[in-house]
Amino acid sequence: MEMSMEIQDMINENLVHLATTSLDGIPNVVPVGGIRAISESELLIVDVLFDKTKKNLLENPDVAIAVEVLGKGAPRGYQLKGRAKIFTSGKIFEEAEKMVEEMRKRRQGHTDLKVKSAVLVDVEEIYSTVRQKKEERIK
């Protein structure tokens, strides 16, 4: 599923919420600032603090990500669903380290923390969360 530039920009510029679920069905939702769209269908998330989240990802790679913008014109919001893979070395991990270095330069977020792993999410579904009707799937 391809993310529009609008969705990519929203993810790159805002805090998002990442939802995971354990094998037992126990949900976990965390705010994430270290996230970037790295292609039209992939998101890179930096793991510096994940505990329950990482445990859930290892048990169940299905994730949901919510992003919304309320203060810039009309409200916009999306839910993205996909599957996550965890990397602790290699090209994807190195991209996460570069992302944290860029954040350090801009002094955003927890820039003194070490990257534990990189999470690559393959986006499979996208839904609008602000439509008048029920949550609506995008394409």
mmCIF file of the C-alpha atoms, coordinates in Angstrom:
data_MODEL
# 
_entry.id   MODEL 
# 
loop_
_atom_site.group_PDB 
_atom_site.id 
_atom_site.type_symbol 
_atom_site.label_atom_id 
_atom_site.label_alt_id 
_atom_site.label_comp_id 
_atom_site.label_asym_id 
_atom_site.label_entity_id 
_atom_site.label_seq_id 
_atom_site.pdbx_PDB_ins_code 
_atom_site.Cartn_x 
_atom_site.Cartn_y 
_atom_site.Cartn_z 
_atom_site.occupancy 
_atom_site.B_iso_or_equiv 
_atom_site.pdbx_formal_charge 
_atom_site.auth_seq_id 
_atom_site.auth_comp_id 
_atom_site.auth_asym_id 
_atom_site.auth_atom_id 
_atom_site.pdbx_PDB_model_num 
ATOM 1   C CA . MET A 1 1   ? 0.000   0.000   0.000  1.00 0.00 ? 1   MET A CA 1 
ATOM 2   C CA . GLU A 1 2   ? 1.425   3.372   -0.976 1.00 0.00 ? 2   GLU A CA 1 
ATOM 3   C CA . MET A 1 3   ? 1.377   6.316   1.413  1.00 0.00 ? 3   MET A CA 1 
ATOM 4   C CA . SER A 1 4   ? 0.680   9.710   -0.117 1.00 0.00 ? 4   SER A CA 1 
ATOM 5   C CA . MET A 1 5   ? 3.197   12.518  0.437  1.00 0.00 ? 5   MET A CA 1 
ATOM 6   C CA . GLU A 1 6   ? 0.661   14.067  2.844  1.00 0.00 ? 6   GLU A CA 1 
ATOM 7   C CA . ILE A 1 7   ? 0.705   10.950  5.024  1.00 0.00 ? 7   ILE A CA 1 
ATOM 8   C CA . GLN A 1 8   ? 4.492   10.626  4.819  1.00 0.00 ? 8   GLN A CA 1 
ATOM 9   C CA . ASP A 1 9   ? 4.920   14.275  5.861  1.00 0.00 ? 9   ASP A CA 1 
ATOM 10  C CA . MET A 1 10  ? 2.445   13.873  8.730  1.00 0.00 ? 10  MET A CA 1 
ATOM 11  C CA . ILE A 1 11  ? 4.402   10.886  10.042 1.00 0.00 ? 11  ILE A CA 1 
ATOM 12  C CA . ASN A 1 12  ? 7.771   12.595  9.604  1.00 0.00 ? 12  ASN A CA 1 
ATOM 13  C CA . GLU A 1 13  ? 6.670   15.793  11.349 1.00 0.00 ? 13  GLU A CA 1 
ATOM 14  C CA . ASN A 1 14  ? 4.493   14.553  14.229 1.00 0.00 ? 14  ASN A CA 1 
ATOM 15  C CA . LEU A 1 15  ? 4.372   12.246  17.181 1.00 0.00 ? 15  LEU A CA 1 
ATOM 16  C CA . VAL A 1 16  ? 2.569   9.017   16.315 1.00 0.00 ? 16  VAL A CA 1 
ATOM 17  C CA . HIS A 1 17  ? 1.133   6.221   18.435 1.00 0.00 ? 17  HIS A CA 1 
ATOM 18  C CA . LEU A 1 18  ? 2.285   2.656   17.810 1.00 0.00 ? 18  LEU A CA 1 
ATOM 19  C CA . ALA A 1 19  ? -0.024  -0.176  18.875 1.00 0.00 ? 19  ALA A CA 1 
ATOM 20  C CA . THR A 1 20  ? 1.157   -3.748  19.337 1.00 0.00 ? 20  THR A CA 1 
ATOM 21  C CA . THR A 1 21  ? -0.448  -6.846  20.803 1.00 0.00 ? 21  THR A CA 1 
ATOM 22  C CA . SER A 1 22  ? 1.016   -9.811  22.647 1.00 0.00 ? 22  SER A CA 1 
ATOM 23  C CA . LEU A 1 23  ? 0.221   -13.371 21.635 1.00 0.00 ? 23  LEU A CA 1 
ATOM 24  C CA . ASP A 1 24  ? -2.265  -13.388 24.524 1.00 0.00 ? 24  ASP A CA 1 
ATOM 25  C CA . GLY A 1 25  ? -4.087  -10.399 23.014 1.00 0.00 ? 25  GLY A CA 1 
ATOM 26  C CA . ILE A 1 26  ? -2.863  -7.820  25.552 1.00 0.00 ? 26  ILE A CA 1 
ATOM 27  C CA . PRO A 1 27  ? -2.556  -4.461  23.760 1.00 0.00 ? 27  PRO A CA 1 
ATOM 28  C CA . ASN A 1 28  ? 0.216   -1.909  24.213 1.00 0.00 ? 28  ASN A CA 1 
ATOM 29  C CA . VAL A 1 29  ? 0.275   1.622   22.777 1.00 0.00 ? 29  VAL A CA 1 
ATOM 30  C CA . VAL A 1 30  ? 3.276   3.955   22.937 1.00 0.00 ? 30  VAL A CA 1 
ATOM 31  C CA . PRO A 1 31  ? 4.018   7.430   21.576 1.00 0.00 ? 31  PRO A CA 1 
ATOM 32  C CA . VAL A 1 32  ? 6.847   7.423   19.029 1.00 0.00 ? 32  VAL A CA 1 
ATOM 33  C CA . GLY A 1 33  ? 8.810   10.407  17.766 1.00 0.00 ? 33  GLY A CA 1 
ATOM 34  C CA . GLY A 1 34  ? 11.634  8.472   16.136 1.00 0.00 ? 34  GLY A CA 1 
ATOM 35  C CA . ILE A 1 35  ? 9.762   7.421   13.014 1.00 0.00 ? 35  ILE A CA 1 
ATOM 36  C CA . ARG A 1 36  ? 10.246  8.245   9.341  1.00 0.00 ? 36  ARG A CA 1 
ATOM 37  C CA . ALA A 1 37  ? 8.685   7.192   6.062  1.00 0.00 ? 37  ALA A CA 1 
ATOM 38  C CA . ILE A 1 38  ? 11.622  5.770   4.097  1.00 0.00 ? 38  ILE A CA 1 
ATOM 39  C CA . SER A 1 39  ? 9.602   4.825   1.026  1.00 0.00 ? 39  SER A CA 1 
ATOM 40  C CA . GLU A 1 40  ? 5.993   4.961   -0.164 1.00 0.00 ? 40  GLU A CA 1 
ATOM 41  C CA . SER A 1 41  ? 5.249   1.741   1.726  1.00 0.00 ? 41  SER A CA 1 
ATOM 42  C CA . GLU A 1 42  ? 7.792   1.508   4.559  1.00 0.00 ? 42  GLU A CA 1 
ATOM 43  C CA . LEU A 1 43  ? 8.262   3.169   7.926  1.00 0.00 ? 43  LEU A CA 1 
ATOM 44  C CA . LEU A 1 44  ? 11.430  3.086   9.994  1.00 0.00 ? 44  LEU A CA 1 
ATOM 45  C CA . ILE A 1 45  ? 11.014  3.282   13.768 1.00 0.00 ? 45  ILE A CA 1 
ATOM 46  C CA . VAL A 1 46  ? 13.922  3.724   16.166 1.00 0.00 ? 46  VAL A CA 1 
ATOM 47  C CA . ASP A 1 47  ? 13.800  1.597   19.309 1.00 0.00 ? 47  ASP A CA 1 
ATOM 48  C CA . VAL A 1 48  ? 15.487  3.349   22.209 1.00 0.00 ? 48  VAL A CA 1 
ATOM 49  C CA . LEU A 1 49  ? 12.978  2.626   24.983 1.00 0.00 ? 49  LEU A CA 1 
ATOM 50  C CA . PHE A 1 50  ? 10.865  -0.319  23.817 1.00 0.00 ? 50  PHE A CA 1 
ATOM 51  C CA . ASP A 1 51  ? 10.230  -2.979  26.438 1.00 0.00 ? 51  ASP A CA 1 
ATOM 52  C CA . LYS A 1 52  ? 6.682   -4.378  26.169 1.00 0.00 ? 52  LYS A CA 1 
ATOM 53  C CA . THR A 1 53  ? 6.549   -3.087  22.611 1.00 0.00 ? 53  THR A CA 1 
ATOM 54  C CA . LYS A 1 54  ? 9.606   -5.075  21.527 1.00 0.00 ? 54  LYS A CA 1 
ATOM 55  C CA . LYS A 1 55  ? 8.375   -8.191  23.342 1.00 0.00 ? 55  LYS A CA 1 
ATOM 56  C CA . ASN A 1 56  ? 5.051   -7.860  21.517 1.00 0.00 ? 56  ASN A CA 1 
ATOM 57  C CA . LEU A 1 57  ? 6.752   -7.331  18.153 1.00 0.00 ? 57  LEU A CA 1 
ATOM 58  C CA . LEU A 1 58  ? 8.765   -10.506 18.638 1.00 0.00 ? 58  LEU A CA 1 
ATOM 59  C CA . GLU A 1 59  ? 5.580   -12.440 19.452 1.00 0.00 ? 59  GLU A CA 1 
ATOM 60  C CA . ASN A 1 60  ? 3.264   -10.773 16.947 1.00 0.00 ? 60  ASN A CA 1 
ATOM 61  C CA . PRO A 1 61  ? 4.577   -8.529  14.120 1.00 0.00 ? 61  PRO A CA 1 
ATOM 62  C CA . ASP A 1 62  ? 1.165   -6.981  13.324 1.00 0.00 ? 62  ASP A CA 1 
ATOM 63  C CA . VAL A 1 63  ? 1.066   -3.273  14.220 1.00 0.00 ? 63  VAL A CA 1 
ATOM 64  C CA . ALA A 1 64  ? -1.186  -0.237  13.931 1.00 0.00 ? 64  ALA A CA 1 
ATOM 65  C CA . ILE A 1 65  ? 0.057   3.354   13.824 1.00 0.00 ? 65  ILE A CA 1 
ATOM 66  C CA . ALA A 1 66  ? -2.126  6.411   14.405 1.00 0.00 ? 66  ALA A CA 1 
ATOM 67  C CA . VAL A 1 67  ? -1.167  9.936   13.343 1.00 0.00 ? 67  VAL A CA 1 
ATOM 68  C CA . GLU A 1 68  ? -3.261  13.095  13.399 1.00 0.00 ? 68  GLU A CA 1 
ATOM 69  C CA . VAL A 1 69  ? -2.917  16.820  12.856 1.00 0.00 ? 69  VAL A CA 1 
ATOM 70  C CA . LEU A 1 70  ? -5.539  19.032  14.467 1.00 0.00 ? 70  LEU A CA 1 
ATOM 71  C CA . GLY A 1 71  ? -4.135  22.556  14.388 1.00 0.00 ? 71  GLY A CA 1 
ATOM 72  C CA . LYS A 1 72  ? -3.202  23.118  10.740 1.00 0.00 ? 72  LYS A CA 1 
ATOM 73  C CA . GLY A 1 73  ? -6.399  23.710  8.782  1.00 0.00 ? 73  GLY A CA 1 
ATOM 74  C CA . ALA A 1 74  ? -8.959  20.924  8.649  1.00 0.00 ? 74  ALA A CA 1 
ATOM 75  C CA . PRO A 1 75  ? -8.256  18.008  10.982 1.00 0.00 ? 75  PRO A CA 1 
ATOM 76  C CA . ARG A 1 76  ? -6.457  15.118  9.325  1.00 0.00 ? 76  ARG A CA 1 
ATOM 77  C CA . GLY A 1 77  ? -5.782  11.691  10.723 1.00 0.00 ? 77  GLY A CA 1 
ATOM 78  C CA . TYR A 1 78  ? -4.803  8.250   9.543  1.00 0.00 ? 78  TYR A CA 1 
ATOM 79  C CA . GLN A 1 79  ? -4.387  4.749   10.866 1.00 0.00 ? 79  GLN A CA 1 
ATOM 80  C CA . LEU A 1 80  ? -1.783  2.577   9.154  1.00 0.00 ? 80  LEU A CA 1 
ATOM 81  C CA . LYS A 1 81  ? -1.638  -1.177  9.610  1.00 0.00 ? 81  LYS A CA 1 
ATOM 82  C CA . GLY A 1 82  ? 1.207   -3.447  8.688  1.00 0.00 ? 82  GLY A CA 1 
ATOM 83  C CA . ARG A 1 83  ? 3.837   -5.964  9.711  1.00 0.00 ? 83  ARG A CA 1 
ATOM 84  C CA . ALA A 1 84  ? 7.051   -5.152  11.520 1.00 0.00 ? 84  ALA A CA 1 
ATOM 85  C CA . LYS A 1 85  ? 10.537  -6.641  11.331 1.00 0.00 ? 85  LYS A CA 1 
ATOM 86  C CA . ILE A 1 86  ? 13.248  -5.964  13.926 1.00 0.00 ? 86  ILE A CA 1 
ATOM 87  C CA . PHE A 1 87  ? 16.876  -5.319  12.965 1.00 0.00 ? 87  PHE A CA 1 
ATOM 88  C CA . THR A 1 88  ? 19.832  -5.138  15.363 1.00 0.00 ? 88  THR A CA 1 
ATOM 89  C CA . SER A 1 89  ? 22.518  -4.776  12.694 1.00 0.00 ? 89  SER A CA 1 
ATOM 90  C CA . GLY A 1 90  ? 22.900  -4.118  8.989  1.00 0.00 ? 90  GLY A CA 1 
ATOM 91  C CA . LYS A 1 91  ? 21.645  -1.415  6.642  1.00 0.00 ? 91  LYS A CA 1 
ATOM 92  C CA . ILE A 1 92  ? 18.255  -0.803  8.312  1.00 0.00 ? 92  ILE A CA 1 
ATOM 93  C CA . PHE A 1 93  ? 19.870  -0.563  11.771 1.00 0.00 ? 93  PHE A CA 1 
ATOM 94  C CA . GLU A 1 94  ? 22.455  1.885   10.405 1.00 0.00 ? 94  GLU A CA 1 
ATOM 95  C CA . GLU A 1 95  ? 19.623  4.008   8.952  1.00 0.00 ? 95  GLU A CA 1 
ATOM 96  C CA . ALA A 1 96  ? 18.059  4.163   12.441 1.00 0.00 ? 96  ALA A CA 1 
ATOM 97  C CA . GLU A 1 97  ? 21.383  5.295   13.912 1.00 0.00 ? 97  GLU A CA 1 
ATOM 98  C CA . LYS A 1 98  ? 21.614  8.037   11.248 1.00 0.00 ? 98  LYS A CA 1 
ATOM 99  C CA . MET A 1 99  ? 18.070  9.109   12.107 1.00 0.00 ? 99  MET A CA 1 
ATOM 100 C CA . VAL A 1 100 ? 18.997  9.496   15.782 1.00 0.00 ? 100 VAL A CA 1 
ATOM 101 C CA . GLU A 1 101 ? 22.108  11.480  14.835 1.00 0.00 ? 101 GLU A CA 1 
ATOM 102 C CA . GLU A 1 102 ? 19.949  13.860  12.777 1.00 0.00 ? 102 GLU A CA 1 
ATOM 103 C CA . MET A 1 103 ? 17.599  14.218  15.762 1.00 0.00 ? 103 MET A CA 1 
ATOM 104 C CA . ARG A 1 104 ? 20.594  15.027  17.986 1.00 0.00 ? 104 ARG A CA 1 
ATOM 105 C CA . LYS A 1 105 ? 21.612  17.799  15.596 1.00 0.00 ? 105 LYS A CA 1 
ATOM 106 C CA . ARG A 1 106 ? 18.086  19.259  15.754 1.00 0.00 ? 106 ARG A CA 1 
ATOM 107 C CA . ARG A 1 107 ? 17.918  18.556  19.526 1.00 0.00 ? 107 ARG A CA 1 
ATOM 108 C CA . GLN A 1 108 ? 14.627  16.676  19.303 1.00 0.00 ? 108 GLN A CA 1 
ATOM 109 C CA . GLY A 1 109 ? 13.463  14.019  21.717 1.00 0.00 ? 109 GLY A CA 1 
ATOM 110 C CA . HIS A 1 110 ? 15.607  11.589  23.700 1.00 0.00 ? 110 HIS A CA 1 
ATOM 111 C CA . THR A 1 111 ? 18.815  12.291  21.832 1.00 0.00 ? 111 THR A CA 1 
ATOM 112 C CA . ASP A 1 112 ? 21.078  10.948  24.586 1.00 0.00 ? 112 ASP A CA 1 
ATOM 113 C CA . LEU A 1 113 ? 19.684  7.413   24.278 1.00 0.00 ? 113 LEU A CA 1 
ATOM 114 C CA . LYS A 1 114 ? 21.269  4.541   22.373 1.00 0.00 ? 114 LYS A CA 1 
ATOM 115 C CA . VAL A 1 115 ? 19.551  2.751   19.498 1.00 0.00 ? 115 VAL A CA 1 
ATOM 116 C CA . LYS A 1 116 ? 18.637  -0.768  20.646 1.00 0.00 ? 116 LYS A CA 1 
ATOM 117 C CA . SER A 1 117 ? 17.074  -1.851  17.370 1.00 0.00 ? 117 SER A CA 1 
ATOM 118 C CA . ALA A 1 118 ? 15.406  -0.631  14.210 1.00 0.00 ? 118 ALA A CA 1 
ATOM 119 C CA . VAL A 1 119 ? 11.833  -1.580  13.381 1.00 0.00 ? 119 VAL A CA 1 
ATOM 120 C CA . LEU A 1 120 ? 10.828  -1.650  9.719  1.00 0.00 ? 120 LEU A CA 1 
ATOM 121 C CA . VAL A 1 121 ? 7.083   -1.581  9.092  1.00 0.00 ? 121 VAL A CA 1 
ATOM 122 C CA . ASP A 1 122 ? 5.666   -2.661  5.739  1.00 0.00 ? 122 ASP A CA 1 
ATOM 123 C CA . VAL A 1 123 ? 2.430   -0.663  5.441  1.00 0.00 ? 123 VAL A CA 1 
ATOM 124 C CA . GLU A 1 124 ? -0.403  -2.879  4.182  1.00 0.00 ? 124 GLU A CA 1 
ATOM 125 C CA . GLU A 1 125 ? -3.537  -0.822  4.933  1.00 0.00 ? 125 GLU A CA 1 
ATOM 126 C CA . ILE A 1 126 ? -4.312  2.875   5.389  1.00 0.00 ? 126 ILE A CA 1 
ATOM 127 C CA . TYR A 1 127 ? -7.518  4.319   6.841  1.00 0.00 ? 127 TYR A CA 1 
ATOM 128 C CA . SER A 1 128 ? -8.725  7.887   7.281  1.00 0.00 ? 128 SER A CA 1 
ATOM 129 C CA . THR A 1 129 ? -9.819  8.543   10.868 1.00 0.00 ? 129 THR A CA 1 
ATOM 130 C CA . VAL A 1 130 ? -11.516 11.909  10.355 1.00 0.00 ? 130 VAL A CA 1 
ATOM 131 C CA . ARG A 1 131 ? -14.086 11.208  7.631  1.00 0.00 ? 131 ARG A CA 1 
ATOM 132 C CA . GLN A 1 132 ? -17.755 11.901  8.344  1.00 0.00 ? 132 GLN A CA 1 
ATOM 133 C CA . LYS A 1 133 ? -18.569 8.248   7.703  1.00 0.00 ? 133 LYS A CA 1 
ATOM 134 C CA . LYS A 1 134 ? -17.098 5.267   9.476  1.00 0.00 ? 134 LYS A CA 1 
ATOM 135 C CA . GLU A 1 135 ? -13.335 4.903   9.324  1.00 0.00 ? 135 GLU A CA 1 
ATOM 136 C CA . GLU A 1 136 ? -12.636 4.709   5.613  1.00 0.00 ? 136 GLU A CA 1 
ATOM 137 C CA . ARG A 1 137 ? -9.954  2.674   3.899  1.00 0.00 ? 137 ARG A CA 1 
ATOM 138 C CA . ILE A 1 138 ? -7.737  4.595   1.498  1.00 0.00 ? 138 ILE A CA 1 
ATOM 139 C CA . LYS A 1 139 ? -7.506  2.765   -1.866 1.00 0.00 ? 139 LYS A CA 1 
# 
